[in-house]
Amino acid sequence: MNVFEAQGIRKTYGETKAVDGVDLSLATGEIVTILGHNGSGKTTFLECVEGLRKPDAGTVILCGKVHAYGSPLPEGVGVQMQQEQLPPRIKVREALSLFASIYGVDGPPPDLMIETIAGKRFDTLSGGQKRRVSLVLAFMGDPRIVFLDEPTAGLDPEARSALVAVLKDRRDRGLTVLATLHEVDHAADLADRILIMAR
């Protein structure tokens, strides 16, 4: 069963075709990465299917329902954006508590705990630590499908290996993952399918 379908997604900016008629289906329990250089349209495509950017054409079906620009994400969908957007002075544990209350859960998944940085303010974190926080927040509601924009950016090799292990374990339990990457070795470590986006 496909948990996600994108049909004919297009987005242009003036004369530039950022996304030119992309079709993509994801089955339950697979990890798919979109590989491409910076500026190839990966993030634009992801933001179109998440409903954060309005495509010029195309249809998105998420968890069996048509998902339109500006509408709330269906239950069971997690998102990690390319840039973290949290109040700079919020502490990590405060952000985790806030998101847990939104999703009606006790806290982050045990396999994604980040206790060592829980007391730190968001604006004092390194780039890799911010990525780890955003990943935990994307998984807070125990999603069926997650969209991850450059999830390995800024992570050291140990943290990257741990992330790959977590995603593969969750994939084996039915999670579907669509991730954008621009490094071939990271995609090869992670993905069941690698798609190339260019021009």
Rosetta constraint file for C-alpha pairs under 8 A:
AtomPair CA 1 CA 27 HARMONIC 5.54 0.50
AtomPair CA 1 CA 28 HARMONIC 6.11 0.50
AtomPair CA 2 CA 25 HARMONIC 6.41 0.50
AtomPair CA 2 CA 26 HARMONIC 5.38 0.50
AtomPair CA 2 CA 27 HARMONIC 4.11 0.50
AtomPair CA 2 CA 28 HARMONIC 5.97 0.50
AtomPair CA 2 CA 63 HARMONIC 7.99 0.50
AtomPair CA 3 CA 25 HARMONIC 7.88 0.50
AtomPair CA 3 CA 26 HARMONIC 6.08 0.50
AtomPair CA 3 CA 27 HARMONIC 5.67 0.50
AtomPair CA 3 CA 28 HARMONIC 5.68 0.50
AtomPair CA 3 CA 61 HARMONIC 7.94 0.50
AtomPair CA 3 CA 62 HARMONIC 6.13 0.50
AtomPair CA 3 CA 63 HARMONIC 4.88 0.50
AtomPair CA 3 CA 64 HARMONIC 6.59 0.50
AtomPair CA 3 CA 145 HARMONIC 7.50 0.50
AtomPair CA 3 CA 176 HARMONIC 7.67 0.50
AtomPair CA 4 CA 25 HARMONIC 5.65 0.50
AtomPair CA 4 CA 26 HARMONIC 5.20 0.50
AtomPair CA 4 CA 27 HARMONIC 7.09 0.50
AtomPair CA 4 CA 60 HARMONIC 7.58 0.50
AtomPair CA 4 CA 61 HARMONIC 5.66 0.50
AtomPair CA 4 CA 62 HARMONIC 4.85 0.50
AtomPair CA 4 CA 63 HARMONIC 6.21 0.50
AtomPair CA 4 CA 64 HARMONIC 7.51 0.50
AtomPair CA 5 CA 23 HARMONIC 7.52 0.50
AtomPair CA 5 CA 24 HARMONIC 5.69 0.50
AtomPair CA 5 CA 25 HARMONIC 4.36 0.50
AtomPair CA 5 CA 26 HARMONIC 6.51 0.50
AtomPair CA 5 CA 60 HARMONIC 5.82 0.50
AtomPair CA 5 CA 61 HARMONIC 5.05 0.50
AtomPair CA 5 CA 62 HARMONIC 6.73 0.50
AtomPair CA 6 CA 22 HARMONIC 7.15 0.50
AtomPair CA 6 CA 23 HARMONIC 5.22 0.50
AtomPair CA 6 CA 24 HARMONIC 5.05 0.50
AtomPair CA 6 CA 25 HARMONIC 6.37 0.50
AtomPair CA 6 CA 49 HARMONIC 7.12 0.50
AtomPair CA 6 CA 58 HARMONIC 7.25 0.50
AtomPair CA 6 CA 59 HARMONIC 5.86 0.50
AtomPair CA 6 CA 60 HARMONIC 4.64 0.50
AtomPair CA 6 CA 61 HARMONIC 6.45 0.50
AtomPair CA 7 CA 21 HARMONIC 7.65 0.50
AtomPair CA 7 CA 22 HARMONIC 6.57 0.50
AtomPair CA 7 CA 23 HARMONIC 4.60 0.50
AtomPair CA 7 CA 24 HARMONIC 6.70 0.50
AtomPair CA 7 CA 58 HARMONIC 5.39 0.50
AtomPair CA 7 CA 59 HARMONIC 5.13 0.50
AtomPair CA 7 CA 60 HARMONIC 6.44 0.50
AtomPair CA 8 CA 20 HARMONIC 7.80 0.50
AtomPair CA 8 CA 21 HARMONIC 4.26 0.50
AtomPair CA 8 CA 22 HARMONIC 5.01 0.50
AtomPair CA 8 CA 23 HARMONIC 5.29 0.50
AtomPair CA 8 CA 57 HARMONIC 6.70 0.50
AtomPair CA 8 CA 58 HARMONIC 4.52 0.50
AtomPair CA 8 CA 59 HARMONIC 6.78 0.50
AtomPair CA 9 CA 19 HARMONIC 6.79 0.50
AtomPair CA 9 CA 20 HARMONIC 6.77 0.50
AtomPair CA 9 CA 21 HARMONIC 4.81 0.50
AtomPair CA 9 CA 22 HARMONIC 4.95 0.50
AtomPair CA 9 CA 23 HARMONIC 6.73 0.50
AtomPair CA 9 CA 45 HARMONIC 7.50 0.50
AtomPair CA 9 CA 48 HARMONIC 7.79 0.50
AtomPair CA 9 CA 55 HARMONIC 6.51 0.50
AtomPair CA 9 CA 56 HARMONIC 7.54 0.50
AtomPair CA 9 CA 57 HARMONIC 5.61 0.50
AtomPair CA 9 CA 58 HARMONIC 4.25 0.50
AtomPair CA 9 CA 59 HARMONIC 6.70 0.50
AtomPair CA 10 CA 17 HARMONIC 7.75 0.50
AtomPair CA 10 CA 18 HARMONIC 7.62 0.50
AtomPair CA 10 CA 19 HARMONIC 4.93 0.50
AtomPair CA 10 CA 20 HARMONIC 4.80 0.50
AtomPair CA 10 CA 21 HARMONIC 4.93 0.50
AtomPair CA 10 CA 22 HARMONIC 6.87 0.50
AtomPair CA 10 CA 55 HARMONIC 5.73 0.50
AtomPair CA 10 CA 56 HARMONIC 5.45 0.50
AtomPair CA 10 CA 57 HARMONIC 5.13 0.50
AtomPair CA 10 CA 58 HARMONIC 6.38 0.50
AtomPair CA 11 CA 17 HARMONIC 6.30 0.50
AtomPair CA 11 CA 18 HARMONIC 5.63 0.50
AtomPair CA 11 CA 19 HARMONIC 4.97 0.50
AtomPair CA 11 CA 20 HARMONIC 6.64 0.50
AtomPair CA 11 CA 44 HARMONIC 7.76 0.50
AtomPair CA 11 CA 45 HARMONIC 7.98 0.50
AtomPair CA 11 CA 54 HARMONIC 7.94 0.50
AtomPair CA 11 CA 55 HARMONIC 5.09 0.50
AtomPair CA 11 CA 56 HARMONIC 5.13 0.50
AtomPair CA 11 CA 57 HARMONIC 7.19 0.50
AtomPair CA 12 CA 16 HARMONIC 5.53 0.50
AtomPair CA 12 CA 17 HARMONIC 4.43 0.50
AtomPair CA 12 CA 18 HARMONIC 5.38 0.50
AtomPair CA 12 CA 19 HARMONIC 6.80 0.50
AtomPair CA 12 CA 20 HARMONIC 7.90 0.50
AtomPair CA 12 CA 56 HARMONIC 7.12 0.50
AtomPair CA 13 CA 17 HARMONIC 6.54 0.50
AtomPair CA 13 CA 18 HARMONIC 7.02 0.50
AtomPair CA 17 CA 199 HARMONIC 7.77 0.50
AtomPair CA 18 CA 40 HARMONIC 7.05 0.50
AtomPair CA 18 CA 41 HARMONIC 5.11 0.50
AtomPair CA 18 CA 44 HARMONIC 7.11 0.50
AtomPair CA 18 CA 199 HARMONIC 7.47 0.50
AtomPair CA 19 CA 41 HARMONIC 5.70 0.50
AtomPair CA 19 CA 44 HARMONIC 7.16 0.50
AtomPair CA 19 CA 45 HARMONIC 6.34 0.50
AtomPair CA 21 CA 58 HARMONIC 7.65 0.50
AtomPair CA 26 CA 30 HARMONIC 7.07 0.50
AtomPair CA 26 CA 32 HARMONIC 7.59 0.50
AtomPair CA 26 CA 176 HARMONIC 7.33 0.50
AtomPair CA 27 CA 176 HARMONIC 7.11 0.50
AtomPair CA 28 CA 174 HARMONIC 5.98 0.50
AtomPair CA 28 CA 175 HARMONIC 6.57 0.50
AtomPair CA 28 CA 176 HARMONIC 5.42 0.50
AtomPair CA 29 CA 171 HARMONIC 4.95 0.50
AtomPair CA 29 CA 172 HARMONIC 6.43 0.50
AtomPair CA 29 CA 173 HARMONIC 7.10 0.50
AtomPair CA 29 CA 174 HARMONIC 4.20 0.50
AtomPair CA 29 CA 175 HARMONIC 4.83 0.50
AtomPair CA 29 CA 176 HARMONIC 4.67 0.50
AtomPair CA 29 CA 177 HARMONIC 7.79 0.50
AtomPair CA 30 CA 171 HARMONIC 6.06 0.50
AtomPair CA 30 CA 174 HARMONIC 7.76 0.50
AtomPair CA 30 CA 175 HARMONIC 7.01 0.50
AtomPair CA 30 CA 176 HARMONIC 5.01 0.50
AtomPair CA 30 CA 177 HARMONIC 6.35 0.50
AtomPair CA 30 CA 192 HARMONIC 6.29 0.50
AtomPair CA 31 CA 168 HARMONIC 7.94 0.50
AtomPair CA 31 CA 171 HARMONIC 7.01 0.50
AtomPair CA 31 CA 176 HARMONIC 5.87 0.50
AtomPair CA 31 CA 177 HARMONIC 4.60 0.50
AtomPair CA 31 CA 178 HARMONIC 6.12 0.50
AtomPair CA 31 CA 179 HARMONIC 7.77 0.50
AtomPair CA 31 CA 190 HARMONIC 7.28 0.50
AtomPair CA 31 CA 191 HARMONIC 5.09 0.50
AtomPair CA 31 CA 192 HARMONIC 5.25 0.50
AtomPair CA 31 CA 193 HARMONIC 6.67 0.50
AtomPair CA 32 CA 177 HARMONIC 6.10 0.50
AtomPair CA 32 CA 178 HARMONIC 5.00 0.50
AtomPair CA 32 CA 179 HARMONIC 6.39 0.50
AtomPair CA 32 CA 191 HARMONIC 5.40 0.50
AtomPair CA 32 CA 192 HARMONIC 5.91 0.50
AtomPair CA 32 CA 193 HARMONIC 4.85 0.50
AtomPair CA 32 CA 194 HARMONIC 5.91 0.50
AtomPair CA 32 CA 195 HARMONIC 7.43 0.50
AtomPair CA 33 CA 178 HARMONIC 5.74 0.50
AtomPair CA 33 CA 179 HARMONIC 4.69 0.50
AtomPair CA 33 CA 180 HARMONIC 5.45 0.50
AtomPair CA 33 CA 181 HARMONIC 6.66 0.50
AtomPair CA 33 CA 187 HARMONIC 6.36 0.50
AtomPair CA 33 CA 190 HARMONIC 8.00 0.50
AtomPair CA 33 CA 191 HARMONIC 5.93 0.50
AtomPair CA 33 CA 193 HARMONIC 6.46 0.50
AtomPair CA 33 CA 194 HARMONIC 5.00 0.50
AtomPair CA 33 CA 195 HARMONIC 6.12 0.50
AtomPair CA 34 CA 42 HARMONIC 6.79 0.50
AtomPair CA 34 CA 178 HARMONIC 7.60 0.50
AtomPair CA 34 CA 179 HARMONIC 6.23 0.50
AtomPair CA 34 CA 180 HARMONIC 4.70 0.50
AtomPair CA 34 CA 181 HARMONIC 6.16 0.50
AtomPair CA 34 CA 194 HARMONIC 6.04 0.50
AtomPair CA 34 CA 195 HARMONIC 4.78 0.50
AtomPair CA 34 CA 196 HARMONIC 5.77 0.50
AtomPair CA 34 CA 197 HARMONIC 6.53 0.50
AtomPair CA 35 CA 42 HARMONIC 7.71 0.50
AtomPair CA 35 CA 180 HARMONIC 6.06 0.50
AtomPair CA 35 CA 181 HARMONIC 5.09 0.50
AtomPair CA 35 CA 182 HARMONIC 5.24 0.50
AtomPair CA 35 CA 183 HARMONIC 7.28 0.50
AtomPair CA 35 CA 184 HARMONIC 7.27 0.50
AtomPair CA 35 CA 187 HARMONIC 7.30 0.50
AtomPair CA 35 CA 194 HARMONIC 6.75 0.50
AtomPair CA 35 CA 195 HARMONIC 5.91 0.50
AtomPair CA 35 CA 196 HARMONIC 4.88 0.50
AtomPair CA 35 CA 197 HARMONIC 6.11 0.50
AtomPair CA 36 CA 40 HARMONIC 5.89 0.50
AtomPair CA 36 CA 42 HARMONIC 7.01 0.50
AtomPair CA 36 CA 180 HARMONIC 7.99 0.50
AtomPair CA 36 CA 181 HARMONIC 6.82 0.50
AtomPair CA 36 CA 182 HARMONIC 5.11 0.50
AtomPair CA 36 CA 196 HARMONIC 5.87 0.50
AtomPair CA 36 CA 197 HARMONIC 5.22 0.50
AtomPair CA 36 CA 198 HARMONIC 6.31 0.50
AtomPair CA 37 CA 182 HARMONIC 5.52 0.50
AtomPair CA 37 CA 198 HARMONIC 7.68 0.50
AtomPair CA 38 CA 182 HARMONIC 7.22 0.50
AtomPair CA 40 CA 197 HARMONIC 6.21 0.50
AtomPair CA 40 CA 198 HARMONIC 5.27 0.50
AtomPair CA 40 CA 199 HARMONIC 6.02 0.50
AtomPair CA 41 CA 45 HARMONIC 6.05 0.50
AtomPair CA 41 CA 197 HARMONIC 7.14 0.50
AtomPair CA 41 CA 198 HARMONIC 7.59 0.50
AtomPair CA 41 CA 199 HARMONIC 7.83 0.50
AtomPair CA 42 CA 46 HARMONIC 6.26 0.50
AtomPair CA 42 CA 180 HARMONIC 6.27 0.50
AtomPair CA 42 CA 197 HARMONIC 6.89 0.50
AtomPair CA 43 CA 47 HARMONIC 6.03 0.50
AtomPair CA 43 CA 82 HARMONIC 7.70 0.50
AtomPair CA 43 CA 149 HARMONIC 6.76 0.50
AtomPair CA 43 CA 180 HARMONIC 7.28 0.50
AtomPair CA 44 CA 48 HARMONIC 6.16 0.50
AtomPair CA 44 CA 53 HARMONIC 7.42 0.50
AtomPair CA 45 CA 49 HARMONIC 6.39 0.50
AtomPair CA 46 CA 50 HARMONIC 6.14 0.50
AtomPair CA 46 CA 147 HARMONIC 7.42 0.50
AtomPair CA 46 CA 149 HARMONIC 7.59 0.50
AtomPair CA 47 CA 51 HARMONIC 6.14 0.50
AtomPair CA 47 CA 52 HARMONIC 5.00 0.50
AtomPair CA 47 CA 53 HARMONIC 5.29 0.50
AtomPair CA 48 CA 52 HARMONIC 5.96 0.50
AtomPair CA 48 CA 53 HARMONIC 4.70 0.50
AtomPair CA 48 CA 54 HARMONIC 5.82 0.50
AtomPair CA 48 CA 55 HARMONIC 5.67 0.50
AtomPair CA 48 CA 69 HARMONIC 7.38 0.50
AtomPair CA 49 CA 53 HARMONIC 7.95 0.50
AtomPair CA 49 CA 60 HARMONIC 5.96 0.50
AtomPair CA 49 CA 67 HARMONIC 7.84 0.50
AtomPair CA 50 CA 69 HARMONIC 7.85 0.50
AtomPair CA 50 CA 73 HARMONIC 7.32 0.50
AtomPair CA 50 CA 79 HARMONIC 7.86 0.50
AtomPair CA 50 CA 147 HARMONIC 7.90 0.50
AtomPair CA 51 CA 67 HARMONIC 7.12 0.50
AtomPair CA 51 CA 68 HARMONIC 6.09 0.50
AtomPair CA 51 CA 69 HARMONIC 4.19 0.50
AtomPair CA 51 CA 70 HARMONIC 5.48 0.50
AtomPair CA 51 CA 71 HARMONIC 6.69 0.50
AtomPair CA 51 CA 72 HARMONIC 7.98 0.50
AtomPair CA 51 CA 73 HARMONIC 7.65 0.50
AtomPair CA 52 CA 69 HARMONIC 6.42 0.50
AtomPair CA 52 CA 70 HARMONIC 6.42 0.50
AtomPair CA 53 CA 69 HARMONIC 6.54 0.50
AtomPair CA 53 CA 70 HARMONIC 7.93 0.50
AtomPair CA 54 CA 69 HARMONIC 5.35 0.50
AtomPair CA 54 CA 70 HARMONIC 7.90 0.50
AtomPair CA 55 CA 69 HARMONIC 7.80 0.50
AtomPair CA 59 CA 66 HARMONIC 7.12 0.50
AtomPair CA 59 CA 67 HARMONIC 7.64 0.50
AtomPair CA 59 CA 68 HARMONIC 7.78 0.50
AtomPair CA 60 CA 66 HARMONIC 5.69 0.50
AtomPair CA 60 CA 67 HARMONIC 5.42 0.50
AtomPair CA 60 CA 68 HARMONIC 7.06 0.50
AtomPair CA 61 CA 65 HARMONIC 5.17 0.50
AtomPair CA 61 CA 66 HARMONIC 4.32 0.50
AtomPair CA 61 CA 67 HARMONIC 5.62 0.50
AtomPair CA 62 CA 66 HARMONIC 6.28 0.50
AtomPair CA 62 CA 67 HARMONIC 6.14 0.50
AtomPair CA 62 CA 74 HARMONIC 7.22 0.50
AtomPair CA 63 CA 74 HARMONIC 7.27 0.50
AtomPair CA 63 CA 76 HARMONIC 7.90 0.50
AtomPair CA 67 CA 71 HARMONIC 6.92 0.50
AtomPair CA 67 CA 73 HARMONIC 7.51 0.50
AtomPair CA 73 CA 77 HARMONIC 6.55 0.50
AtomPair CA 75 CA 143 HARMONIC 7.59 0.50
AtomPair CA 76 CA 141 HARMONIC 6.97 0.50
AtomPair CA 76 CA 142 HARMONIC 6.87 0.50
AtomPair CA 76 CA 143 HARMONIC 4.09 0.50
AtomPair CA 76 CA 144 HARMONIC 4.96 0.50
AtomPair CA 76 CA 145 HARMONIC 6.52 0.50
AtomPair CA 77 CA 143 HARMONIC 5.04 0.50
AtomPair CA 77 CA 144 HARMONIC 6.11 0.50
AtomPair CA 77 CA 145 HARMONIC 5.16 0.50
AtomPair CA 77 CA 146 HARMONIC 5.70 0.50
AtomPair CA 77 CA 147 HARMONIC 7.89 0.50
AtomPair CA 78 CA 138 HARMONIC 4.72 0.50
AtomPair CA 78 CA 139 HARMONIC 5.99 0.50
AtomPair CA 78 CA 140 HARMONIC 7.91 0.50
AtomPair CA 78 CA 141 HARMONIC 7.35 0.50
AtomPair CA 78 CA 143 HARMONIC 5.60 0.50
AtomPair CA 78 CA 144 HARMONIC 7.91 0.50
AtomPair CA 78 CA 145 HARMONIC 6.33 0.50
AtomPair CA 78 CA 146 HARMONIC 4.44 0.50
AtomPair CA 78 CA 147 HARMONIC 6.30 0.50
AtomPair CA 79 CA 138 HARMONIC 5.05 0.50
AtomPair CA 79 CA 146 HARMONIC 5.60 0.50
AtomPair CA 79 CA 147 HARMONIC 4.88 0.50
AtomPair CA 79 CA 148 HARMONIC 6.10 0.50
AtomPair CA 80 CA 134 HARMONIC 6.01 0.50
AtomPair CA 80 CA 135 HARMONIC 6.10 0.50
AtomPair CA 80 CA 137 HARMONIC 7.80 0.50
AtomPair CA 80 CA 138 HARMONIC 5.48 0.50
AtomPair CA 80 CA 146 HARMONIC 7.75 0.50
AtomPair CA 80 CA 147 HARMONIC 6.22 0.50
AtomPair CA 80 CA 148 HARMONIC 4.84 0.50
AtomPair CA 80 CA 149 HARMONIC 6.05 0.50
AtomPair CA 80 CA 151 HARMONIC 7.55 0.50
AtomPair CA 81 CA 134 HARMONIC 7.90 0.50
AtomPair CA 81 CA 148 HARMONIC 6.54 0.50
AtomPair CA 81 CA 149 HARMONIC 5.33 0.50
AtomPair CA 82 CA 148 HARMONIC 7.87 0.50
AtomPair CA 82 CA 149 HARMONIC 4.95 0.50
AtomPair CA 82 CA 150 HARMONIC 6.15 0.50
AtomPair CA 82 CA 151 HARMONIC 7.80 0.50
AtomPair CA 84 CA 130 HARMONIC 6.89 0.50
AtomPair CA 84 CA 131 HARMONIC 7.32 0.50
AtomPair CA 84 CA 134 HARMONIC 6.49 0.50
AtomPair CA 86 CA 90 HARMONIC 7.35 0.50
AtomPair CA 86 CA 122 HARMONIC 7.27 0.50
AtomPair CA 87 CA 122 HARMONIC 7.32 0.50
AtomPair CA 88 CA 121 HARMONIC 7.00 0.50
AtomPair CA 88 CA 122 HARMONIC 5.29 0.50
AtomPair CA 88 CA 123 HARMONIC 4.60 0.50
AtomPair CA 89 CA 121 HARMONIC 5.42 0.50
AtomPair CA 89 CA 122 HARMONIC 6.02 0.50
AtomPair CA 89 CA 123 HARMONIC 6.15 0.50
AtomPair CA 90 CA 94 HARMONIC 6.40 0.50
AtomPair CA 90 CA 95 HARMONIC 6.64 0.50
AtomPair CA 90 CA 121 HARMONIC 5.42 0.50
AtomPair CA 90 CA 122 HARMONIC 5.76 0.50
AtomPair CA 90 CA 123 HARMONIC 7.96 0.50
AtomPair CA 91 CA 95 HARMONIC 6.38 0.50
AtomPair CA 91 CA 118 HARMONIC 6.89 0.50
AtomPair CA 91 CA 119 HARMONIC 5.94 0.50
AtomPair CA 91 CA 120 HARMONIC 5.31 0.50
AtomPair CA 91 CA 121 HARMONIC 4.07 0.50
AtomPair CA 91 CA 122 HARMONIC 5.71 0.50
AtomPair CA 92 CA 96 HARMONIC 6.22 0.50
AtomPair CA 92 CA 117 HARMONIC 6.87 0.50
AtomPair CA 92 CA 118 HARMONIC 4.76 0.50
AtomPair CA 92 CA 119 HARMONIC 6.13 0.50
AtomPair CA 92 CA 120 HARMONIC 5.97 0.50
AtomPair CA 92 CA 121 HARMONIC 6.17 0.50
AtomPair CA 92 CA 122 HARMONIC 6.19 0.50
AtomPair CA 92 CA 133 HARMONIC 7.36 0.50
AtomPair CA 93 CA 97 HARMONIC 6.04 0.50
AtomPair CA 93 CA 118 HARMONIC 4.74 0.50
AtomPair CA 93 CA 119 HARMONIC 6.20 0.50
AtomPair CA 94 CA 98 HARMONIC 6.07 0.50
AtomPair CA 95 CA 99 HARMONIC 6.21 0.50
AtomPair CA 96 CA 100 HARMONIC 5.99 0.50
AtomPair CA 96 CA 107 HARMONIC 6.81 0.50
AtomPair CA 96 CA 108 HARMONIC 6.89 0.50
AtomPair CA 96 CA 137 HARMONIC 6.93 0.50
AtomPair CA 97 CA 101 HARMONIC 6.20 0.50
AtomPair CA 97 CA 107 HARMONIC 6.64 0.50
AtomPair CA 98 CA 102 HARMONIC 6.39 0.50
AtomPair CA 99 CA 103 HARMONIC 6.25 0.50
AtomPair CA 99 CA 137 HARMONIC 6.83 0.50
AtomPair CA 99 CA 140 HARMONIC 6.97 0.50
AtomPair CA 100 CA 104 HARMONIC 5.83 0.50
AtomPair CA 100 CA 105 HARMONIC 5.08 0.50
AtomPair CA 100 CA 106 HARMONIC 6.09 0.50
AtomPair CA 100 CA 107 HARMONIC 5.20 0.50
AtomPair CA 100 CA 108 HARMONIC 6.99 0.50
AtomPair CA 100 CA 140 HARMONIC 6.50 0.50
AtomPair CA 100 CA 141 HARMONIC 7.69 0.50
AtomPair CA 101 CA 105 HARMONIC 6.33 0.50
AtomPair CA 101 CA 106 HARMONIC 7.61 0.50
AtomPair CA 103 CA 140 HARMONIC 7.07 0.50
AtomPair CA 103 CA 141 HARMONIC 5.48 0.50
AtomPair CA 104 CA 141 HARMONIC 7.97 0.50
AtomPair CA 105 CA 140 HARMONIC 7.77 0.50
AtomPair CA 105 CA 141 HARMONIC 7.23 0.50
AtomPair CA 107 CA 140 HARMONIC 7.29 0.50
AtomPair CA 108 CA 112 HARMONIC 6.75 0.50
AtomPair CA 108 CA 113 HARMONIC 6.47 0.50
AtomPair CA 108 CA 136 HARMONIC 6.59 0.50
AtomPair CA 108 CA 137 HARMONIC 7.54 0.50
AtomPair CA 108 CA 139 HARMONIC 7.51 0.50
AtomPair CA 108 CA 140 HARMONIC 5.40 0.50
AtomPair CA 109 CA 113 HARMONIC 6.63 0.50
AtomPair CA 109 CA 136 HARMONIC 7.71 0.50
AtomPair CA 109 CA 139 HARMONIC 7.36 0.50
AtomPair CA 109 CA 140 HARMONIC 6.71 0.50
AtomPair CA 109 CA 142 HARMONIC 7.78 0.50
AtomPair CA 111 CA 166 HARMONIC 7.28 0.50
AtomPair CA 112 CA 136 HARMONIC 6.09 0.50
AtomPair CA 113 CA 136 HARMONIC 7.67 0.50
AtomPair CA 114 CA 118 HARMONIC 6.32 0.50
AtomPair CA 114 CA 132 HARMONIC 7.86 0.50
AtomPair CA 114 CA 133 HARMONIC 7.64 0.50
AtomPair CA 115 CA 119 HARMONIC 7.99 0.50
AtomPair CA 117 CA 129 HARMONIC 8.00 0.50
AtomPair CA 120 CA 124 HARMONIC 6.82 0.50
AtomPair CA 120 CA 125 HARMONIC 7.21 0.50
AtomPair CA 121 CA 125 HARMONIC 6.97 0.50
AtomPair CA 122 CA 130 HARMONIC 7.21 0.50
AtomPair CA 125 CA 129 HARMONIC 5.67 0.50
AtomPair CA 125 CA 130 HARMONIC 6.03 0.50
AtomPair CA 126 CA 130 HARMONIC 6.26 0.50
AtomPair CA 127 CA 131 HARMONIC 6.36 0.50
AtomPair CA 127 CA 154 HARMONIC 5.60 0.50
AtomPair CA 127 CA 155 HARMONIC 7.85 0.50
AtomPair CA 128 CA 132 HARMONIC 6.36 0.50
AtomPair CA 128 CA 153 HARMONIC 7.05 0.50
AtomPair CA 128 CA 154 HARMONIC 4.31 0.50
AtomPair CA 128 CA 155 HARMONIC 4.63 0.50
AtomPair CA 128 CA 156 HARMONIC 7.24 0.50
AtomPair CA 129 CA 133 HARMONIC 6.35 0.50
AtomPair CA 129 CA 155 HARMONIC 7.66 0.50
AtomPair CA 130 CA 134 HARMONIC 6.25 0.50
AtomPair CA 131 CA 135 HARMONIC 6.15 0.50
AtomPair CA 131 CA 151 HARMONIC 6.90 0.50
AtomPair CA 131 CA 152 HARMONIC 7.80 0.50
AtomPair CA 131 CA 153 HARMONIC 7.38 0.50
AtomPair CA 131 CA 154 HARMONIC 7.19 0.50
AtomPair CA 131 CA 155 HARMONIC 7.43 0.50
AtomPair CA 132 CA 136 HARMONIC 6.33 0.50
AtomPair CA 133 CA 137 HARMONIC 6.29 0.50
AtomPair CA 134 CA 138 HARMONIC 6.18 0.50
AtomPair CA 135 CA 139 HARMONIC 6.51 0.50
AtomPair CA 135 CA 151 HARMONIC 7.41 0.50
AtomPair CA 136 CA 140 HARMONIC 6.20 0.50
AtomPair CA 138 CA 146 HARMONIC 7.21 0.50
AtomPair CA 139 CA 143 HARMONIC 6.19 0.50
AtomPair CA 139 CA 146 HARMONIC 7.67 0.50
AtomPair CA 143 CA 175 HARMONIC 7.39 0.50
AtomPair CA 144 CA 174 HARMONIC 7.16 0.50
AtomPair CA 144 CA 175 HARMONIC 5.12 0.50
AtomPair CA 144 CA 176 HARMONIC 6.25 0.50
AtomPair CA 145 CA 175 HARMONIC 5.72 0.50
AtomPair CA 145 CA 176 HARMONIC 4.53 0.50
AtomPair CA 145 CA 177 HARMONIC 5.67 0.50
AtomPair CA 145 CA 178 HARMONIC 7.80 0.50
AtomPair CA 146 CA 175 HARMONIC 7.83 0.50
AtomPair CA 146 CA 176 HARMONIC 6.49 0.50
AtomPair CA 146 CA 177 HARMONIC 5.07 0.50
AtomPair CA 146 CA 178 HARMONIC 6.39 0.50
AtomPair CA 147 CA 177 HARMONIC 6.13 0.50
AtomPair CA 147 CA 178 HARMONIC 4.98 0.50
AtomPair CA 147 CA 179 HARMONIC 5.79 0.50
AtomPair CA 148 CA 177 HARMONIC 7.46 0.50
AtomPair CA 148 CA 178 HARMONIC 6.28 0.50
AtomPair CA 148 CA 179 HARMONIC 4.51 0.50
AtomPair CA 148 CA 180 HARMONIC 6.49 0.50
AtomPair CA 149 CA 179 HARMONIC 5.67 0.50
AtomPair CA 149 CA 180 HARMONIC 5.04 0.50
AtomPair CA 149 CA 181 HARMONIC 7.21 0.50
AtomPair CA 150 CA 179 HARMONIC 6.74 0.50
AtomPair CA 150 CA 180 HARMONIC 5.25 0.50
AtomPair CA 150 CA 181 HARMONIC 5.03 0.50
AtomPair CA 150 CA 182 HARMONIC 7.61 0.50
AtomPair CA 151 CA 179 HARMONIC 7.25 0.50
AtomPair CA 151 CA 180 HARMONIC 7.68 0.50
AtomPair CA 151 CA 181 HARMONIC 7.60 0.50
AtomPair CA 152 CA 160 HARMONIC 5.98 0.50
AtomPair CA 152 CA 181 HARMONIC 7.83 0.50
AtomPair CA 152 CA 186 HARMONIC 7.61 0.50
AtomPair CA 155 CA 159 HARMONIC 5.73 0.50
AtomPair CA 155 CA 160 HARMONIC 5.64 0.50
AtomPair CA 156 CA 160 HARMONIC 6.07 0.50
AtomPair CA 157 CA 161 HARMONIC 6.11 0.50
AtomPair CA 158 CA 162 HARMONIC 6.25 0.50
AtomPair CA 159 CA 163 HARMONIC 6.17 0.50
AtomPair CA 160 CA 164 HARMONIC 6.27 0.50
AtomPair CA 161 CA 165 HARMONIC 6.23 0.50
AtomPair CA 162 CA 166 HARMONIC 6.24 0.50
AtomPair CA 163 CA 167 HARMONIC 6.16 0.50
AtomPair CA 164 CA 168 HARMONIC 6.11 0.50
AtomPair CA 164 CA 189 HARMONIC 7.28 0.50
AtomPair CA 164 CA 190 HARMONIC 5.77 0.50
AtomPair CA 165 CA 169 HARMONIC 6.10 0.50
AtomPair CA 166 CA 170 HARMONIC 6.18 0.50
AtomPair CA 167 CA 171 HARMONIC 5.95 0.50
AtomPair CA 167 CA 177 HARMONIC 7.96 0.50
AtomPair CA 167 CA 190 HARMONIC 7.99 0.50
AtomPair CA 168 CA 172 HARMONIC 6.21 0.50
AtomPair CA 168 CA 190 HARMONIC 7.50 0.50
AtomPair CA 169 CA 173 HARMONIC 6.67 0.50
AtomPair CA 170 CA 174 HARMONIC 6.46 0.50
AtomPair CA 170 CA 175 HARMONIC 5.42 0.50
AtomPair CA 171 CA 175 HARMONIC 4.39 0.50
AtomPair CA 171 CA 176 HARMONIC 6.17 0.50
AtomPair CA 171 CA 177 HARMONIC 7.66 0.50
AtomPair CA 181 CA 186 HARMONIC 7.45 0.50
AtomPair CA 181 CA 187 HARMONIC 6.61 0.50
AtomPair CA 183 CA 187 HARMONIC 6.51 0.50
AtomPair CA 184 CA 188 HARMONIC 6.17 0.50
AtomPair CA 185 CA 189 HARMONIC 6.23 0.50
AtomPair CA 186 CA 190 HARMONIC 6.32 0.50
AtomPair CA 187 CA 191 HARMONIC 5.64 0.50
AtomPair CA 187 CA 194 HARMONIC 6.88 0.50
AtomPair CA 188 CA 194 HARMONIC 7.70 0.50
